[in-house]
Amino acid sequence: MDFKLSAANKMIQKTAKEFCEREIPKIDAAMAEAHDYPSDLMQTFAKARMLGMTIPKEYGGLGSSNLNCVLMCEEFGKTGSTSFLPLIMNISVAETIHHYGNEEQKKKFLPPLCDGTAWATTAFTEPATGSDPTMLQTTAEPDGDFFVLNGAKRFISMANKPGYGIFYCKDLSCTDPRKNCTAFIVDKTSPGMTFSGHYEFMGLDNADTCDVFLKDVRVPKENILGVQGKGFNILLRWIAGERIQQAASMVGGGQACLDESMKYAKERQVGGQPMAYMQGFYWMFAEMKMKIEACRMLVYKTVALQDEGERFEVDSAGLKVFVTPMMQDVARMALQTHGSYGYSKEYKVEKLFRMAMHAGVVASSTEINKTIVGMALLMS
Ligand SMILES: Cc1cc2nc3c(=O)[nH]c(=O)nc-3n(C[C@H](O)[C@H](O)[C@H](O)COP(=O)(O)OP(=O)(O)OC[C@H]3O[C@@H](n4cnc5c(N)ncnc54)[C@H](O)[C@@H]3O)c2cc1C
């Protein structure tokens, strides 16, 4: 058991930290003005050699590890910026296509996801459900060499950006109603696709999430990803990886909460001395530190399973159940430390607090994750 990061891991951390310090303020300023991601965002990530992290070099990737990806997410999490969500989406969708795709699909779809010319999307959620594949109402009907897609997808991130999305649909050519969810790789510029405006959320400022309407969208049969009717398994594995990256970014957010709180407490005077000298704050910071460190270790342990090729779906569900309330609590303590200033948008902890609140409901909710862990326990 080795708890140390290698020199190469530390280099990734350092590079990501420097990138965040140099680029994120500029990107966030552009996002605040446009209420959207900058159109050249993916090129910025590509130039910084951050896309296609885990994809082999022959398909345009970096051939790096999931651990390195997670270390990068931790650094991005410290910024409180939402600008890295498209980066994670490109990395995780590329990894999914690499895992399930055939050789033609890998050659066609991976290079644009790695060089920043395509924005990736995952489209599962619909107005009727974000958790239950048997409730999907977007249909895929065979027609010669194509499938014709009709329906609506809800809360889809980066849906209206050019590139590819993995769309999960009710496949009308599958007879078993419990095994009829098929995953399709869809060109998001296809005729018949339209989009709503952006949703405004409590946190994740200026993130681009909208509804997608599909009207007779024709997708070639060769774009079916993995086995027909088994799309939900693909979604579950994608979400499992996403949960680890999300947990890592939350740990980064928690660390930023602690750093900001200690800085504030050292400067803010109470009773003629810095607030930091009051014992109540020692205890608060100690508690924050212990929570962050426990979560960080669990993130590294879970990503090690992924890198070793072990099953990690259940562990990653448990990871998110553990990390989410821990980091939300750390964010609450940071806000409390700052007093009313913490409630003001002038201070970074306000943004970090709002950001921390999304994790229990997005990309598999706490209840669904507990169900995954509980069922695995009882079936073992
Ligand atoms: C910022 C943001 C970005 C998003 N991006 C995407 C995206 O890119 N792609 C995408 O497909 N979706 C996306 N979503 C949607 C999100 O993943 C879903 O909203 C989420 O999975 C929950 O689905 P739901 O809201 O339909 O809740 P429901 O599935 O309707 O669940 C409602 C409540 O019931 C609970 N529940 C549901 N089933 C069970 C059960 N069996 N046992 C116990 N409790 C249960 C849930 O935990 C939840 O608390 C995004 C959402 C947000 C807010």
The ligand as an SDF file (V2000), in Angstrom:
LIG
                    3D

 53 58  0  0  0  0  0  0  0  0999 V2000
  -26.3890   21.1330  -13.5220 C   0  0  0  0  0  0  0  0  0  0  0  0
  -26.9710   19.8600  -14.0310 C   0  0  0  0  0  0  0  0  0  0  0  0
  -26.3770   19.2220  -15.1060 C   0  0  0  0  0  0  0  0  0  0  0  0
  -26.9200   18.0360  -15.5980 C   0  0  0  0  0  0  0  0  0  0  0  0
  -26.3380   17.4560  -16.7000 N   0  0  0  0  0  0  0  0  0  0  0  0
  -26.9020   16.3200  -17.2130 C   0  0  0  0  0  0  0  0  0  0  0  0
  -26.3680   15.7420  -18.4080 C   0  0  0  0  0  0  0  0  0  0  0  0
  -25.4010   16.2400  -18.9910 O   0  0  0  0  0  0  0  0  0  0  0  0
  -26.9570   14.6270  -18.9000 N   0  0  0  0  0  0  0  0  0  0  0  0
  -28.0380   14.0330  -18.2920 C   0  0  0  0  0  0  0  0  0  0  0  0
  -28.5150   13.0300  -18.7860 O   0  0  0  0  0  0  0  0  0  0  0  0
  -28.5750   14.5770  -17.1580 N   0  0  0  0  0  0  0  0  0  0  0  0
  -28.0370   15.7050  -16.6180 C   0  0  0  0  0  0  0  0  0  0  0  0
  -28.5730   16.2710  -15.4890 N   0  0  0  0  0  0  0  0  0  0  0  0
  -29.7560   15.6490  -14.8730 C   0  0  0  0  0  0  0  0  0  0  0  0
  -29.4490   14.8840  -13.5990 C   0  0  0  0  0  0  0  0  0  0  0  0
  -28.4390   13.9210  -13.7750 O   0  0  0  0  0  0  0  0  0  0  0  0
  -30.7520   14.2490  -13.1160 C   0  0  0  0  0  0  0  0  0  0  0  0
  -31.6140   15.3300  -12.7940 O   0  0  0  0  0  0  0  0  0  0  0  0
  -30.5290   13.3330  -11.9450 C   0  0  0  0  0  0  0  0  0  0  0  0
  -30.0160   12.1050  -12.3880 O   0  0  0  0  0  0  0  0  0  0  0  0
  -31.8010   13.0810  -11.1270 C   0  0  0  0  0  0  0  0  0  0  0  0
  -32.8720   12.7890  -11.9760 O   0  0  0  0  0  0  0  0  0  0  0  0
  -34.2940   13.5020  -11.7490 P   0  0  0  0  0  0  0  0  0  0  0  0
  -34.0210   14.9340  -11.4870 O   0  0  0  0  0  0  0  0  0  0  0  0
  -35.1770   13.1410  -12.8820 O   0  0  0  0  0  0  0  0  0  0  0  0
  -34.8160   12.8550  -10.4280 O   0  0  0  0  0  0  0  0  0  0  0  0
  -35.7440   11.5670  -10.2840 P   0  0  0  0  0  0  0  0  0  0  0  0
  -35.1160   10.4030  -10.9330 O   0  0  0  0  0  0  0  0  0  0  0  0
  -37.1370   11.9210  -10.6690 O   0  0  0  0  0  0  0  0  0  0  0  0
  -35.6870   11.3990   -8.7100 O   0  0  0  0  0  0  0  0  0  0  0  0
  -36.3180   12.3360   -7.8300 C   0  0  0  0  0  0  0  0  0  0  0  0
  -35.9310   11.9860   -6.4050 C   0  0  0  0  0  0  0  0  0  0  0  0
  -36.3250   10.6350   -6.1280 O   0  0  0  0  0  0  0  0  0  0  0  0
  -35.2120    9.8510   -5.7430 C   0  0  0  0  0  0  0  0  0  0  0  0
  -35.3210    8.5160   -6.3450 N   0  0  0  0  0  0  0  0  0  0  0  0
  -35.4890    8.2320   -7.6460 C   0  0  0  0  0  0  0  0  0  0  0  0
  -35.5140    6.8860   -7.8260 N   0  0  0  0  0  0  0  0  0  0  0  0
  -35.3400    6.3440   -6.6060 C   0  0  0  0  0  0  0  0  0  0  0  0
  -35.2550    4.9850   -6.1330 C   0  0  0  0  0  0  0  0  0  0  0  0
  -35.3570    3.9480   -6.9660 N   0  0  0  0  0  0  0  0  0  0  0  0
  -35.0610    4.7990   -4.8020 N   0  0  0  0  0  0  0  0  0  0  0  0
  -34.9680    5.8550   -3.9500 C   0  0  0  0  0  0  0  0  0  0  0  0
  -35.0490    7.1500   -4.3450 N   0  0  0  0  0  0  0  0  0  0  0  0
  -35.2290    7.3820   -5.6580 C   0  0  0  0  0  0  0  0  0  0  0  0
  -34.0010   10.5840   -6.2680 C   0  0  0  0  0  0  0  0  0  0  0  0
  -32.8530   10.3310   -5.4670 O   0  0  0  0  0  0  0  0  0  0  0  0
  -34.4320   12.0290   -6.1530 C   0  0  0  0  0  0  0  0  0  0  0  0
  -34.1870   12.4800   -4.8390 O   0  0  0  0  0  0  0  0  0  0  0  0
  -28.0640   17.4590  -14.9770 C   0  0  0  0  0  0  0  0  0  0  0  0
  -28.6520   18.1050  -13.8920 C   0  0  0  0  0  0  0  0  0  0  0  0
  -28.1270   19.3130  -13.4200 C   0  0  0  0  0  0  0  0  0  0  0  0
  -28.8020   19.9860  -12.2520 C   0  0  0  0  0  0  0  0  0  0  0  0
  1  2  1  0
  2  3  1  0
  2 52  2  0
  3  4  2  0
  4  5  1  0
  4 50  1  0
  5  6  2  0
  6  7  1  0
  6 13  1  0
  7  8  2  0
  7  9  1  0
  9 10  1  0
 10 11  2  0
 10 12  1  0
 12 13  2  0
 13 14  1  0
 14 15  1  0
 14 50  1  0
 15 16  1  0
 16 17  1  0
 16 18  1  0
 18 19  1  0
 18 20  1  0
 20 21  1  0
 20 22  1  0
 22 23  1  0
 23 24  1  0
 24 25  2  0
 24 26  1  0
 24 27  1  0
 27 28  1  0
 28 29  2  0
 28 30  1  0
 28 31  1  0
 31 32  1  0
 32 33  1  0
 33 34  1  0
 33 48  1  0
 34 35  1  0
 35 36  1  0
 35 46  1  0
 36 37  1  0
 36 45  1  0
 37 38  2  0
 38 39  1  0
 39 40  1  0
 39 45  2  0
 40 41  1  0
 40 42  2  0
 42 43  1  0
 43 44  2  0
 44 45  1  0
 46 47  1  0
 46 48  1  0
 48 49  1  0
 50 51  2  0
 51 52  1  0
 52 53  1  0
M  END
$$$$
